[in-house]
Amino acid sequence: MSIRKTLSKLSKRLPGGYLSMMFFSFFKITDEVPEISRELWAFMKSNLKFMKKHREEYKIVSLGCDCMARSYTTTYMLKPGKAAGEKGMPFDLACSPPEAVAHNLENDFADYFADGWSYDFQWKRWNNTPESGMFYPHDKDCGPDDLEKIQNRLRGRIANFREVMDYPNLIMFVLHKKADGRKEDIERICRKITELRKGKPSKFLVMACDLDETCTGIDGAELRLLPYPSAEFHWYDPKMRYTAEGIRHEMKFVKVCRDVLSKELGING
């Protein structure tokens, strides 16, 4: 049976939004990298089966430092997307250094909207204060006159984050560590998340793709090393991302996430 026919058949059994997610992700990637279609299809189908079976047992929440954790887990069907009703979180589609994440968690986002936001006309994005180092590359509908719009949107994402802390089942928090991400800041994040969860099941996964001397044990977290395909590789560059080696690196990232979830949930695969 062809992939398109199989997707059509699956549509009768999938919750609303899941089919559109799968169509969009699969065809966006295979349009660029057709040689990986069968491998990609098998991987996405397996993840979708996993997510559909266990979707009430876990949530995945990104803690930065960029969009990688949210983008990869949603693209490859391990985490529901917006079309399937998943609520956005403040660190999903933002670039947030671990120091800024730790600071905002520790003070409950008290100065998140401090004066000093600016619009970057070169990159067409909003930046948080210079001190925070945070910026928002995906909110492209928020132009230079839309400060109130983007801030209200982020207030909603912060409210969603506070709400999800009461989720009774497993939350796996995923952080993509870059070479400049300080170990002590990540450990601050771990401690605060543990406090916020108040004994509810949690797992903190740190994925390091830029290998450096700080890639050692992190108290309270599981650290996984997943080197980029090459020293020159930039995952956010479409010319590098949409290659066979780039897509396979993304699938390895998501497989680690799924393996850790499976272990925490006590299930096979």
C-alpha positions as CSV (number, residue, x, y, z in Angstrom):
1,M,0.0,0.0,0.0
2,S,1.4,3.5,-0.9
3,I,2.3,5.9,1.8
4,R,-0.5,8.3,0.7
5,K,-3.1,5.6,0.8
6,T,-1.9,4.5,4.2
7,L,-2.2,8.1,5.5
8,S,-5.7,8.3,4.1
9,K,-6.6,5.1,5.9
10,L,-5.1,6.3,9.1
11,S,-7.2,9.5,9.0
12,K,-10.3,7.6,9.9
13,R,-8.6,6.5,13.2
14,L,-6.6,9.5,14.3
15,P,-7.7,12.2,16.7
16,G,-8.4,15.6,15.1
17,G,-5.2,17.5,14.0
18,Y,-2.9,14.5,14.0
19,L,-3.3,13.7,10.4
20,S,-2.6,17.2,9.3
21,M,0.5,17.2,11.5
22,M,1.8,14.0,9.9
23,F,1.0,15.1,6.3
24,F,2.7,18.4,6.8
25,S,5.8,17.0,8.4
26,F,6.3,14.1,6.1
27,F,5.8,15.9,2.8
28,K,7.8,18.9,3.9
29,I,10.8,16.8,4.6
30,T,10.5,14.4,1.7
31,D,10.0,17.2,-0.8
32,E,13.5,18.2,0.2
33,V,15.1,14.8,0.9
34,P,13.1,12.2,-1.2
35,E,15.7,9.5,-0.7
36,I,14.9,9.2,3.0
37,S,11.1,8.8,2.5
38,R,10.7,5.1,3.5
39,E,13.0,5.4,6.5
40,L,11.2,8.6,7.6
41,W,7.7,7.1,7.1
42,A,8.5,4.0,9.2
43,F,9.9,6.2,12.0
44,M,7.0,8.7,12.0
45,K,4.4,5.9,11.9
46,S,6.0,4.2,14.8
47,N,6.1,7.4,16.9
48,L,2.5,8.2,16.0
49,K,1.4,4.8,17.2
50,F,3.4,5.3,20.5
51,M,1.9,8.8,21.0
52,K,-1.6,7.7,20.2
53,K,-1.4,4.8,22.7
54,H,0.3,6.7,25.5
55,R,-0.8,10.3,24.9
56,E,-2.6,10.5,28.3
57,E,0.5,9.2,30.2
58,Y,3.0,11.9,29.4
59,K,3.8,15.4,28.2
60,I,7.0,16.9,26.8
61,V,7.9,20.4,27.7
62,S,10.8,22.3,26.2
63,L,13.1,24.4,28.4
64,G,15.1,25.9,25.6
65,C,17.8,26.9,24.8
66,D,16.2,27.2,21.4
67,C,13.4,25.7,19.3
68,M,15.1,22.3,18.8
69,A,13.3,20.2,21.5
70,R,9.8,21.4,20.5
71,S,10.5,21.4,16.8
72,Y,11.9,17.9,16.6
73,T,9.5,16.1,18.9
74,T,6.5,17.7,17.2
75,T,7.8,17.2,13.6
76,Y,8.4,13.5,14.3
77,M,5.1,12.8,16.1
78,L,6.3,12.3,19.6
79,K,4.6,15.4,20.9
80,P,1.2,16.8,19.7
81,G,1.3,20.1,17.9
82,K,-1.0,23.1,18.0
83,A,-3.3,21.5,15.4
84,A,-3.9,18.6,17.8
85,G,-4.7,21.0,20.7
86,E,-1.3,21.2,22.4
87,K,-0.8,24.4,24.3
88,G,2.3,26.5,23.6
89,M,4.9,27.1,26.3
90,P,7.2,30.1,26.8
91,F,10.4,28.3,25.9
92,D,9.0,26.4,22.9
93,L,9.7,28.8,20.0
94,A,12.1,31.1,21.7
95,C,15.9,31.3,22.0
96,S,16.4,31.3,25.7
97,P,19.9,30.9,27.3
98,P,19.8,28.5,30.3
99,E,20.7,31.4,32.6
100,A,17.6,33.3,31.4
101,V,15.4,30.1,31.8
102,A,16.7,29.6,35.4
103,H,16.2,33.3,36.3
104,N,12.6,33.3,35.0
105,L,11.7,30.1,36.7
106,E,13.2,31.2,40.0
107,N,11.3,34.5,40.0
108,D,8.1,33.2,38.4
109,F,8.6,35.4,35.3
110,A,8.3,38.5,37.4
111,D,10.5,40.7,35.2
112,Y,9.9,38.8,31.9
113,F,8.2,41.9,30.5
114,A,10.6,44.5,31.8
115,D,11.3,47.6,29.7
116,G,13.9,47.1,27.0
117,W,12.2,44.9,24.4
118,S,13.3,45.8,20.8
119,Y,12.4,44.9,17.3
120,D,15.2,43.5,15.1
121,F,14.6,44.8,11.6
122,Q,17.4,42.7,10.1
123,W,16.0,39.4,11.4
124,K,12.4,40.5,11.6
125,R,11.9,39.3,15.1
126,W,11.3,40.7,18.6
127,N,14.1,40.6,21.2
128,N,13.5,40.5,25.0
129,T,15.8,42.8,27.0
130,P,19.5,42.8,26.2
131,E,20.2,41.4,29.7
132,S,18.1,38.3,29.1
133,G,19.5,37.4,25.7
134,M,16.1,36.0,24.7
135,F,14.5,36.5,21.3
136,Y,11.5,35.1,19.3
137,P,12.4,34.0,15.7
138,H,9.0,32.3,15.0
139,D,6.4,34.9,15.8
140,K,6.7,36.4,12.3
141,D,3.2,37.8,12.4
142,C,4.3,40.3,15.1
143,G,5.9,43.3,13.4
144,P,7.6,46.4,14.7
145,D,4.2,47.8,15.9
146,D,3.1,44.6,17.6
147,L,4.8,44.6,21.0
148,E,1.6,44.3,22.9
149,K,0.5,41.4,20.6
150,I,3.6,39.3,21.2
151,Q,3.7,40.1,24.9
152,N,0.1,39.1,25.3
153,R,0.8,35.9,23.4
154,L,3.7,35.1,25.7
155,R,1.6,35.8,28.8
156,G,-0.7,33.1,27.5
157,R,2.2,30.7,27.1
158,I,3.5,31.5,30.6
159,A,0.0,30.8,32.0
160,N,0.0,27.4,30.1
161,F,3.4,26.6,31.7
162,R,2.1,27.3,35.2
163,E,-1.0,25.2,34.5
164,V,1.0,22.2,33.2
165,M,3.0,22.0,36.4
166,D,-0.1,20.5,38.0
167,Y,-0.3,17.7,35.4
168,P,-0.5,14.5,37.5
169,N,1.4,12.2,35.1
170,L,4.9,12.2,33.7
171,I,6.4,15.4,32.3
172,M,9.6,15.0,30.4
173,F,11.4,18.4,30.3
174,V,13.9,18.6,27.4
175,L,16.7,21.1,27.2
176,H,19.0,21.5,24.2
177,K,22.4,22.4,25.6
178,K,24.8,24.5,23.5
179,A,28.5,24.7,24.2
180,D,28.0,28.0,26.1
181,G,25.3,26.6,28.3
182,R,26.6,26.7,31.8
183,K,26.3,23.5,34.0
184,E,25.4,25.5,37.1
185,D,22.5,27.3,35.3
186,I,21.1,23.9,34.1
187,E,21.3,22.6,37.6
188,R,19.4,25.7,38.8
189,I,16.6,24.8,36.3
190,C,16.5,21.2,37.5
191,R,16.1,22.3,41.2
192,K,13.4,24.7,40.4
193,I,11.4,22.3,38.2
194,T,11.6,19.7,41.0
195,E,10.2,22.3,43.4
196,L,7.4,23.3,41.0
197,R,6.4,19.7,40.3
198,K,5.9,19.0,44.1
199,G,6.6,15.3,43.9
200,K,4.8,14.6,40.7
201,P,6.6,12.4,38.2
202,S,9.2,14.3,36.1
203,K,12.2,13.6,34.0
204,F,14.8,16.2,33.0
205,L,16.6,15.3,29.8
206,V,19.6,17.4,28.5
207,M,20.6,16.9,24.9
208,A,24.1,18.1,24.0
209,C,25.0,18.4,20.4
210,D,27.8,20.8,20.7
211,L,30.4,18.8,22.6
212,D,32.6,20.6,25.0
213,E,34.4,20.3,28.3
214,T,31.2,21.0,30.3
215,C,29.5,17.9,28.9
216,T,29.7,16.0,32.2
217,G,27.2,14.9,34.8
218,I,24.5,17.4,35.6
219,D,22.8,16.9,39.0
220,G,19.1,16.1,38.6
221,A,19.2,15.5,34.9
222,E,20.0,12.7,32.4
223,L,22.6,14.0,30.0
224,R,22.8,12.6,26.5
225,L,25.5,13.4,23.9
226,L,24.4,13.5,20.3
227,P,27.1,15.2,18.2
228,Y,26.1,17.0,15.0
229,P,27.0,15.3,11.7
230,S,30.0,17.7,11.4
231,A,31.7,20.6,13.1
232,E,30.2,22.9,10.5
233,F,26.7,21.7,10.9
234,H,24.0,24.2,11.9
235,W,20.6,22.5,12.5
236,Y,18.6,25.7,11.8
237,D,20.2,26.2,8.4
238,P,17.7,24.6,5.9
239,K,20.6,23.8,3.5
240,M,22.1,21.6,6.2
241,R,19.0,20.5,8.0
242,Y,17.2,19.2,4.9
243,T,19.8,16.6,4.0
244,A,19.8,12.9,4.7
245,E,22.4,13.3,7.4
246,G,20.6,16.2,8.9
247,I,17.2,14.4,9.0
248,R,18.9,11.3,10.5
249,H,20.4,13.4,13.2
250,E,16.9,14.7,14.1
251,M,15.5,11.2,14.1
252,K,18.3,10.1,16.5
253,F,17.4,13.0,18.8
254,V,13.7,12.0,18.9
255,K,14.6,8.3,19.3
256,V,16.6,9.2,22.5
257,C,13.6,11.2,23.8
258,R,11.3,8.2,23.1
259,D,13.6,5.7,24.6
260,V,13.9,7.8,27.8
261,L,10.1,8.2,27.9
262,S,9.6,4.4,27.5
263,K,12.0,3.7,30.3
264,E,10.3,6.2,32.6
265,L,6.8,4.8,31.7
266,G,8.0,1.2,32.1
267,I,7.0,0.2,28.6
268,N,8.8,-1.4,25.7
269,G,9.3,1.0,22.7
